[in-house]
């Protein structure tokens, strides 16, 4: 990709309302467009490339724990939400509308009712279980005060996985497997997270966990142990001593990036989702629910990976493999050879100053910067974003290091 052809360029100014560092940097670097309305953003091409990498990581991990991908509707009928008594009680309140026949619908903020209805109509026997289904789809939350750019929005994409089981033990086993899968997802995205004991809120479940990245700008108050892995949300744990190792807990702030719930039989009971057990008796299905907001995860990566010059994307989610800066004519040859080798490269071939090219490369934060100039001769200067050290490599060495 030639930078001159890229839709969405770097900006010198940012909206006055931008407070979170991820909000400021993602707008300035050309990853997202300013909100068209409160809490509604567009992902520009650079942002979409990062989003797709995050989505692929999540999809790989969900498939790795036997998740089957599907796609459920956004429009959800009132009758299903009435079965669980959430139509008037969901918080934040639902976005609702009527069709031409005066039937009422909600724009889905979550899919417990939809998936429970689908499963109750398709499973009959214990032989159909366990089952894990997920989708990656737009969600709509009627937030009173969307904040932090794409950290908290009214429309966003979420991966939600739902699991179905014959009993509590099978649910517990899968829940632990999903928890480990979530830790893999966040690690692959370059984040170290705390697993937080949390509240089920309007989703439900007595046992729930959040995955929080500790960050000064986080909106959640977190208590965590500096000596072991215990952590909890302040809302659900008010003691000062770690229940695991008896150390004094430390209070910090975190950004939630995932939430998992043991729903148990909450929804199957409300919606009559049964299966026939080995003993021939009708039993309630046990359920779990596991969600990750993708745009929020993108913003959190920026919150955790930046410096005063701009974003520092981890290699796994970098929009391109490298940012190529040419200060002499031979850079076009390098560009073509990189493309030929299957390297995703953003080539800054603009007729602007070298200083502007270097500044934009740092702001955009692609994981590797390459420079071709008279100084480098027949070699290429390689610099990892976020590091000061550079090295001179041959084209073959560059391609070898960039390719998986």
HELIX and SHEET records of a PDB file:
HELIX    1   1 UNK A    3  UNK A    5  5                                   3    
HELIX    2   2 UNK A   21  UNK A   28  1                                   8    
HELIX    3   3 UNK A   45  UNK A   64  1                                  20    
HELIX    4   4 UNK A   78  UNK A   83  1                                   6    
HELIX    5   5 UNK A  112  UNK A  122  1                                  11    
HELIX    6   6 UNK A  126  UNK A  128  5                                   3    
HELIX    7   7 UNK A  149  UNK A  151  5                                   3    
HELIX    8   8 UNK A  168  UNK A  188  1                                  21    
HELIX    9   9 UNK A  266  UNK A  271  1                                   6    
HELIX   10  10 UNK A  294  UNK A  304  1                                  11    
HELIX   11  11 UNK A  315  UNK A  317  5                                   3    
HELIX   12  12 UNK A  331  UNK A  340  1                                  10    
HELIX   13  13 UNK A  354  UNK A  364  1                                  11    
HELIX   14  14 UNK A  395  UNK A  402  1                                   8    
SHEET    1   A 2 UNK A  32  UNK A  37  0                                        
SHEET    2   A 2 UNK A  40  UNK A  43 -1                                        
SHEET    1   B 7 UNK A  68  UNK A  69  0                                        
SHEET    2   B 7 UNK A 131  UNK A 140  1                                        
SHEET    3   B 7 UNK A 155  UNK A 165 -1                                        
SHEET    4   B 7 UNK A 286  UNK A 293 -1                                        
SHEET    5   B 7 UNK A 249  UNK A 264 -1                                        
SHEET    6   B 7 UNK A 207  UNK A 214 -1                                        
SHEET    7   B 7 UNK A 194  UNK A 197 -1                                        
SHEET    1   C 7 UNK A  68  UNK A  69  0                                        
SHEET    2   C 7 UNK A 131  UNK A 140  1                                        
SHEET    3   C 7 UNK A 155  UNK A 165 -1                                        
SHEET    4   C 7 UNK A 286  UNK A 293 -1                                        
SHEET    5   C 7 UNK A 249  UNK A 264 -1                                        
SHEET    6   C 7 UNK A 220  UNK A 225 -1                                        
SHEET    7   C 7 UNK A 231  UNK A 233 -1                                        
SHEET    1   D 3 UNK A  75  UNK A  77  0                                        
SHEET    2   D 3 UNK A 104  UNK A 107 -1                                        
SHEET    3   D 3 UNK A  95  UNK A  98 -1                                        
SHEET    1   E 2 UNK A 274  UNK A 276  0                                        
SHEET    2   E 2 UNK A 282  UNK A 284 -1                                        
SHEET    1   F 2 UNK A 306  UNK A 307  0                                        
SHEET    2   F 2 UNK A 310  UNK A 311 -1                                        
SHEET    1   G 5 UNK A 345  UNK A 348  0                                        
SHEET    2   G 5 UNK A 322  UNK A 326  1                                        
SHEET    3   G 5 UNK A 368  UNK A 372  1                                        
SHEET    4   G 5 UNK A 380  UNK A 384 -1                                        
SHEET    5   G 5 UNK A 390  UNK A 393 -1                                        
END                                                                             
